[in-house]
Each structure stands twice: as structure tokens, then as C-alpha cells.
Amino acid sequence: MGPDICLASQSPRRRELLAALGLSMDVVPADIDETPWDGELAQDHVARLARAKAMAVSHSRPVVAADTVVTIDGQILGKPADQADYVRMTAALSGRTHQVMTGWAIAHAGQLHSGVETTAVTFSVLTDAMVQAYWDTGEAVDKAGGYGIQGPAGVWVRSLAGDYNNVVGLPTAVIARALVAVGVNPWGLSNAR
């Protein structure tokens, strides 16, 4: 018997979250242009990219794809280009509430299920020492918004409204229910009432 799903991402965090649902998977990263379109809203951007990633990978099992961004004041904060960009991002997030949006899509047998999950995250006021210490860990470089909630930057979070796993990179509760619709049954979910 083959894998339960195909993950169209090389993100180790997404792989871990899906494995925690009891799913086995092939990993086939989608190769698409992820540049935001001029004037594209963050929600539209992540929805478009997730659908494009799911459609770009051909597999016999359901293809799960996602794209996550951090937004504040209507601006998308991607991965920091360098330390100066990271410092600019953390200054914008310090002491404020921002949104983490994950577009997700599942493609299988001519069907496409997709959506966007949003979680509001409020940071404490960040000191220069906190910002520098996190940069020194090396984690900020490959994270949207310059931080990963599952690492040391988790202590920056004062409050969170929504799905924690969405901030990590995949809204697992929503994904699990969508997988049931295409015949995959994480942890017997389709039998739950």
C-alpha cells in the first residue's frame, strides 16, 4: 500500500504536522512562481499559490499544498532578505497584532478543495536584544515574517486567536476534514460525531 497523500512542499514543519495526523506521504515540492501580483491582497495571494501548487504536482494520491504569509497593515511580510529586512519586520510586529494566513488546497481525481485560514497573533514589545538574539539563532532567515512560533520566538507571543498550527504553516483541523472529502481518513475522523 502506498502513501496516504502527496505533500507539494519541502517544508519540514508541514511534513511534521501531517505526520502527526497519522498520514504517510510522498514529498514532491511544487515549482511555481510565488511573486505576489501587483495589488494582490494577502488572502488572494495565498489562495492562488496553494491552488497553483496543488495543480502543479501530478500524483495518484491526494496532493496537499499550502502557502503561508504574515501580514500587517495590509502588507505581506515574506522571508527576510537580510538582517536589515528582518529588523524592519520585527519593528513592525513589535507590540502589535498581525495576521498569519495560510492558503491550502487539496487536489485529487479532478477535484480541488481549497480555502484560507487566518490566525491573529499579538506580540509583546520586542527589545533590540530580543530581536538580535533571535536573529543569531539562524531561524529567522527562512520564515515568513521573520519568525517561527514553534521556536524561541514563541515567547514573543502575548496572545493568539485562531489555529496555532496555522501559524506553524498548516491548519491541520481544516486539512483533516478536507481530506475526508477525498477519501483519506486521518485518525478515523470521518467516524467522529
Order of alpha helices (4+ residues) and beta strands (2+ residues): beta-alpha-beta-alpha-beta-beta-alpha-beta-beta-alpha-beta-alpha-alpha
